[in-house]
C-alpha cells in the first residue's frame, strides 16, 4: 500500500509539473508543428528562443503576444502565424516554459 501511495504521489508531481504541462500544451496547440526543442524546423528551436530572450525583463509578455498575434522578421523572412486559439494565460504559460528550455 505504501508503494502504491508513493507511486501515485510521484505521478502526481509529474502531471502537475509546469514543464510537463507546457510541453503538453505546446503539442495540443500545434506549436510543435513548426518548433522543436533543440533544432530548427520551420521556426527556431525553443532552445534558441530561450537563449535569445534570456535575461529580458519583458520576455514572457513579448513572447506571449507573438504566440497569439504572430510575427515576422525576428528569425528571418518566414512569418509566425497568429494563433488566436491560444488564450492569453496559455500564451504566458507557453512563453514562460520556452524560456526555461536549455
N, C-alpha and C positions, 0 to 999 in steps of 0.2 A: 504494500500500500504506500509506504514512504517513497519507494522508487517511482511509482506512478505519479504521486504528487510532485516530486522533483522534476520529472519529465514534463509534466503539464506546466509547471512554473517556467521552466526554460523555454518551452514552446511559446508561452505567452509573451516572454520577453522579446523573442524574435519577431513575433507577429506585431508587437507594439513598437518595435524599433523604427525610428524615423527614416533611417536609410532604407530599410526593407520596404516600408510603406511608400516611400518616394520612388524607389525603383519600380515597384508595382504600379504606382500611379503614372509614371512615365510610360510604362508599357500600355496601360489602359488608355491613356490619352494620345497614343500613337506617336509619341516623341521618338521612340526607338526606330521608327521607320527612316529617320534621317540622321540620328545621332547614336553613337556608341560610346562606351565608357572610355576606351583608350585608343581609338583610331577614328580618322576622318571617314565619314560616309558621304552623304550629300552635304551635311553641315559638319561643324567642328566636333571633336570629341568632347565629352564632358570634362575630361582631364584638362584639355586645352582651355576651355571656357573658365574653369576654376582658376587656372594659372593666370589668365589674362585679367580677371577681375579680383584677384586676391588682394586683400587689404583696402579695397574701396568701400567707403562707409555706406554708400547708397547702392551697392551691387545687387542686393536682393530685390529692391524695388525696381531698379532698371531692368534686370533680367526678367522679373515678373511681367513687366509691361511689354517686353519683347515677346514673351511667350504668348500673351494674349493678343497683341496687336501686330506681331510680326516685325520685320525689319529687313534692311538691305545695306550693304556697304561695309559693315564691320569686319566680316570674314571673307569678303570678295563679292563678286557680282551676283551670286546665286541668292535670291531672296529667301528669307524665312517667312513662310505664310502665317497669317494670323490664325489663332486657334481660339475662337470665341466660345468653344465648348468647355474651356478651362476657366473655372471661376477665379476671382482674384485671390482667394485663400489658397486654392490649389496651386496657382501660379507662384505664389510666395513660398509655398512648401517645396515645390519643384526647384525653384531658384536656390533656396537655402540648401537643399540637398546637393544640387550640382556643384555648389561652391565647396562642398566637403570632399569631392572626388579628388583623389591623389593619383 
